[in-house]
């Protein structure tokens, strides 16, 4: 196929890959090209698609097939050459033809961008911050207070509205004396301080009582999603019908049974909350240790500049995963964009912020896998397939069709490398 492949490293993670395509491969490519071309040939004396190869060569010259033949054999020849010189391209190559002489091997040069070199620093026994795992009495009481607020009932209040109260209002908004779409409502329930409305609107209602009429003066934010209203001053003629305040339930056994059917007393609920908080703190501690340890391992490594193509690929991967998660939840991406006022480009910009650091992390993990010689076994791959099929509620055969053993092995090896970094980390 290809022989005498040679790679020459250039600057900025680029290089030149020179290789040859042998005569046997060229011959197969020419046959493929001729089979495609002859289908559309009209030559006097021959039925369409039946012209012999010798006649074609005499009329047009075999060189007329060279471009199609090269396109037919180049992908496989290029991949074989890449394998011979053991480099990892991260972008599409720029191909130039050095020679396509008759009866001679074709000489090709591919300018490629490759993964940057990684010089690992220390990644074992890294120091991380001491994590808090103890559950304090105040933690349990704070969680109880949250549950108490969730169970609170709204009751009518005599007097003026305060932050945290809920008001029932009618309002009509105008800009320059004219009403605008979406600027009015009746019997609208609004919690003051929730930040639901335009900045300043809720604050203007604080201190007013039921039955009052208030002209609320606000200015739409410059980045408001309705462009025709962005930055403009508006007046909302508002009628305040009711003021309601939250009435907290009493903390007793009945409250405990209302919020959790598995307990009978308030003390049982406290014990259960204690255990839940303990598990939560343990999980948070493990997550923090992992983040800190991996960040330290990446910081200790020396990495050449990251090719832009790798960053772009990472952004695309993050976007595709995000949209796939939305679809699994039954959310159409187009509807999501409309509901959130976002776009595909704005999501990409969001993912791009940390893309370079994520790429660096992946490169360091891969380098650790290589240095440690981590190679998952067949049993580990089978177990990973079972785990994924359970997580995504798919048949094991569907997981196998979607993910190759190579991809699965790569992910398992990465997890093992991360476990190595985290397990050896020391809390100080």
Buried (B, 14 or more C-beta within 10 A) or exposed (E): BBBEBEBEEEEEBBBBBBBBBBEEBBEBBBBBBBEEBBEEBEBEEBEEEEBEBEBBBEEEEBEBBBEBBBEBBBEBBBEBBBEBBEBEBBBEBEBEEEEBEEEEBBBBBBEBBBBBEBEBBEBBEBEBEEBEEEBEEEBBEEBBEEBBEEBEEBEEBEEBBEEEBBBBBBBBBBBEEEEBEEBBEEEBEBBBEEEEBBEEBBBBBBEBBBEBEBEBEBBBEEEBEEEEBEEBEBBBBBBBBBBBBBEEBEBEBEBBBEBBEEBEEBEBBBEBBBEEBBEEBEEEBEEBBBEBBBBBBBEBBEBBEBBEBBBBBBBEEBBEEBBEEBEEEEEEBEEBBEEEEBEEEEBBEBBBEEBBEBBBBBBBBBBBBEEBEBEBEEEBBBEBBEEBBEEEEBEEEEBBEEBEBEEBBBBBBBBBBBEBBBEEBEEE
